[in-house]
Amino acid sequence: QVQLVESGGGLVQAGGSLRLSCAASRSIFSINTMGWYRQAPGKQRELVATITSSRSTNYADSAKGRFTISRDSARNTVYLQMNSLKPEDTAVYYCYAEVRGFAHWGPGTQVTVSS
């Protein structure tokens, strides 16, 4: 089991940047896959990026070249650096961790990008 809490969301103009943080309630050293998903109003939740314990990363096409996922095991935190934000990036962003085959989610943080 692990509890996740996101922070760092907010309102930003198009072209701006935000860094999201996901703090875990325990060590993430042994958690293989963690990541970020997002859900815009009226749409399904979609993958943004994932990172494994070996630092292997995977990005949605919409995130490639603009977003960077990282993890800091010493701080039990996963980050999502988002640059060159677009209005279509507006969504609630959720942190994700897979533990023993079960998905764990944070409550989400709102990101709003104005044009």
Phi, psi and chi 1 to 4 in degrees:
 res  aa     phi    psi   chi1   chi2   chi3   chi4
   1 GLN       -  147.8  -70.1  -78.9   -2.3      -
   2 VAL  -154.7  139.4   62.9      -      -      -
   3 GLN  -102.9  141.6  -78.9   74.1   50.7      -
   4 LEU  -124.3  138.8  -54.1  169.1      -      -
   5 VAL  -134.0  122.2  178.6      -      -      -
   6 GLU   -90.8  154.4  -55.8   93.3  -20.8      -
   7 SER  -153.8  166.8   61.3      -      -      -
   8 GLY   103.2   -4.4      -      -      -      -
   9 GLY   -71.6  173.2      -      -      -      -
  10 GLY   162.2 -165.5      -      -      -      -
  11 LEU  -103.1  129.4  174.1   63.6      -      -
  12 VAL  -142.4  151.1   63.5      -      -      -
  13 GLN   -78.5  155.2  -71.1 -171.6  -27.7      -
  14 ALA   -55.5  137.5      -      -      -      -
  15 GLY    92.2  -10.8      -      -      -      -
  16 GLY   -83.4 -174.8      -      -      -      -
  17 SER  -132.5  153.2  -61.8      -      -      -
  18 LEU  -143.8  150.9  -75.6  173.8      -      -
  19 ARG  -121.0  118.1 -171.8  176.0   81.1  153.4
  20 LEU   -90.9  144.0  -55.1 -176.6      -      -
  21 SER  -122.5  147.0  -61.4      -      -      -
  22 CYS  -129.8  109.1  170.1      -      -      -
  23 ALA   -94.5  128.5      -      -      -      -
  24 ALA   -97.7  152.6      -      -      -      -
  25 SER   -79.0  -10.1   60.1      -      -      -
  26 ARG  -148.4  179.9   65.6  162.5 -179.1   83.6
  27 SER   -57.9  135.1  171.8      -      -      -
  28 ILE   -99.4    4.8   65.2  171.3      -      -
  29 PHE   -55.2  -40.7 -177.7   80.1      -      -
  30 SER   -92.9   -0.4   63.0      -      -      -
  31 ILE   -85.1  115.3  -60.4  176.7      -      -
  32 ASN   -67.9  -53.8 -175.6   45.0      -      -
  33 THR  -116.4  126.0  -57.8      -      -      -
  34 MET  -131.5  160.8  -61.1 -171.3   70.3      -
  35 GLY  -177.3 -169.6      -      -      -      -
  36 TRP  -128.9  136.0  -67.1   90.6      -      -
  37 TYR  -123.9  166.0  -76.3   67.9      -      -
  38 ARG  -142.5  156.5   69.1 -173.9 -177.3 -173.5
  39 GLN  -140.4  117.3 -172.7  166.4   18.6      -
  40 ALA   -90.5  158.2      -      -      -      -
  41 PRO   -56.2  129.8  -26.6   35.1      -      -
  42 GLY    77.0    5.6      -      -      -      -
  43 LYS  -121.8  163.0  -64.3 -172.5  176.9 -179.3
  44 GLN   -77.5  156.1  -69.7 -171.5  -29.5      -
  45 ARG   -66.1  136.3 -168.7  171.8  -63.1 -170.6
  46 GLU  -132.1  152.6   63.5  178.0    8.4      -
  47 LEU   -67.0  138.4  168.9   73.2      -      -
  48 VAL  -107.4  -55.3  177.0      -      -      -
  49 ALA  -163.7  149.7      -      -      -      -
  50 THR  -131.1  159.4   59.6      -      -      -
  51 ILE  -144.3  137.5 -174.7  168.2      -      -
  52 THR   -96.9  174.3   67.9      -      -      -
  53 SER   -65.5  -21.9   55.0      -      -      -
  54 SER   -91.8   10.7   61.5      -      -      -
  55 ARG    73.1   16.0  -56.6  -66.2 -165.1  -89.1
  56 SER   -74.4  133.5  176.6      -      -      -
  57 THR  -118.7  156.8   58.2      -      -      -
  58 ASN  -142.4  133.9  178.8   52.5      -      -
  59 TYR  -126.3  146.5  -66.5   92.5      -      -
  60 ALA   -67.0  152.5      -      -      -      -
  61 ASP   -56.3  -36.0  -72.6  -17.2      -      -
  62 SER   -67.2  -20.3   59.9      -      -      -
  63 ALA   -99.8  -19.5      -      -      -      -
  64 LYS   -60.2  132.6  -71.5  178.2 -178.7  176.3
  65 GLY    84.4  -11.6      -      -      -      -
  66 ARG  -119.8  -34.6  -60.4 -172.1  -60.1  127.1
  67 PHE  -109.5  148.5  -64.5    0.3      -      -
  68 THR  -134.3  125.6  -57.5      -      -      -
  69 ILE  -100.5  143.1 -171.1  170.6      -      -
  70 SER  -148.9  163.9   60.9      -      -      -
  71 ARG  -138.4  143.6   60.8 -168.0  -75.2  169.1
  72 ASP  -124.0  100.2 -174.9  -20.4      -      -
  73 SER   -66.4  -29.1  -66.0      -      -      -
  74 ALA   -66.1  -30.3      -      -      -      -
  75 ARG  -104.0    1.2  -69.8  179.4  168.9   82.1
  76 ASN    52.8   44.2  -61.0  -31.6      -      -
  77 THR  -136.3  141.3  -58.7      -      -      -
  78 VAL  -114.4  140.3  175.3      -      -      -
  79 TYR  -118.9  154.9  -57.7   98.1      -      -
  80 LEU  -134.0  107.0 -175.5   68.6      -      -
  81 GLN   -86.7  121.8  177.4   66.4   44.0      -
  82 MET  -118.2  117.7  -55.4 -172.2  -66.1      -
  83 ASN  -115.6  164.3  -61.0  -33.3      -      -
  84 SER    49.5   48.5  -58.3      -      -      -
  85 LEU   -65.5  146.5  -76.1  161.3      -      -
  86 LYS  -121.4  156.5  -54.6  174.2 -178.0  179.8
  87 PRO   -54.9  -32.0  -30.2   37.1      -      -
  88 GLU   -72.8   -5.1   50.3  -96.4   43.7      -
  89 ASP   -83.2   -6.3  -65.6  -42.6      -      -
  90 THR   -61.1  124.2  -64.8      -      -      -
  91 ALA  -178.3  171.1      -      -      -      -
  92 VAL   -89.1  127.9  177.5      -      -      -
  93 TYR  -102.7  129.3  -75.8   70.0      -      -
  94 TYR  -115.9  136.1  -63.3   92.4      -      -
  95 CYS   -85.1  148.1 -177.4      -      -      -
  96 TYR  -137.2  140.7  161.8   87.5      -      -
  97 ALA  -141.4  135.4      -      -      -      -
  98 GLU  -103.0  118.0 -177.6  178.8  -35.4      -
  99 VAL  -124.2  114.8  179.8      -      -      -
 100 ARG    52.5   41.4  -63.6  176.8 -177.8  173.3
 101 GLY    85.3   -3.5      -      -      -      -
 102 PHE  -107.3  141.1  -70.4   92.5      -      -
 103 ALA   -88.8  135.1      -      -      -      -
 104 HIS  -120.5  138.8  -66.3   75.8      -      -
 105 TRP  -127.6  147.2  -60.6   92.0      -      -
 106 GLY   -84.7  173.2      -      -      -      -
 107 PRO   -74.7  -15.5   26.9  -35.0      -      -
 108 GLY    98.7  156.2      -      -      -      -
 109 THR  -136.2  136.2 -174.2      -      -      -
 110 GLN   -81.8  131.9  176.4   70.5   46.3      -
 111 VAL  -119.5  124.4  170.9      -      -      -
 112 THR  -124.8  123.9  -57.0      -      -      -
 113 VAL  -112.7  118.4 -175.7      -      -      -
 114 SER   -92.7  148.2   63.5      -      -      -
 115 SER   -89.0      -   58.3      -      -      -
